[in-house]
């Protein structure tokens, strides 16, 4: 009597096997990222620190990002004012343009756009820099000299990110609100004094605080993804380029996900 084999024919994909392999790979990657994040956070929050490295990274992350952050914020504020005016005109609510513009910029768009811009500029740059050091064995050389890469390389970038991004967000908030003011006053016929008064009367300290708290998390994410993908970069120019791409995409996705989680928490606690 012949026996019937229950094994799938060779060459045919097994969907369950593929899904299981993908799930295990994702869980392993999350585990590696979590361990790396814990090590980098511990190195950044406990001595020994390297002030010169931290200052250099603050300049690279903060000062050199001002042009792209400022340009992004002014156009976002201007476009937001135009769209709010268009929507409000359908219900005769054009007078609420300054209120909604300042609320949207301070609580959401200012910090999110700044985070995404820096995910493209800073996170990819960190990954490329660390990746080049990894493939040229400079990080291994640091270890032979008894220098901890987490304290000397990664922690300064982490500290600079969480200190610098809130400052950039405050700048983006101001520029974004003024972009909405410029369009409203010179393009939509609003009175300048009334617009600014409504803006200042409507915005609260909590609105600004929400954006600043989000910025601290986003700064840590940007530094984390850049350092993590740069550290695991493979040899060659292709590997370094792939690490920069993964860092940028990973930081952008995490920023959007964490933004939703934090927004839900702030709404839940009434902040």
Secondary structure by P-SEA (a helix, b strand, c coil): cbbbbcccccccccaaaaaaaaaaaaaaaaaaaaaaaaaaaaaaacccccaaaaaaaaaaacccaaaaaaaaaaaaaaaaaaaaaaaaaaaccccaaaaaaaaaaaccaaaaaaaaaaaaccaaaaaaaaaaaaaaaaaaaaaaacccccccccaaaaaaaaacaaaaaaaaaaaaaaaaaaaaaccccccaaaaaaaaaacccaaaaaaaaaaaaaaaaaaaaaaaaaaaaccccaaaaaaaaaaaaaaaaaaaaaaaaaaaaaaaaacc
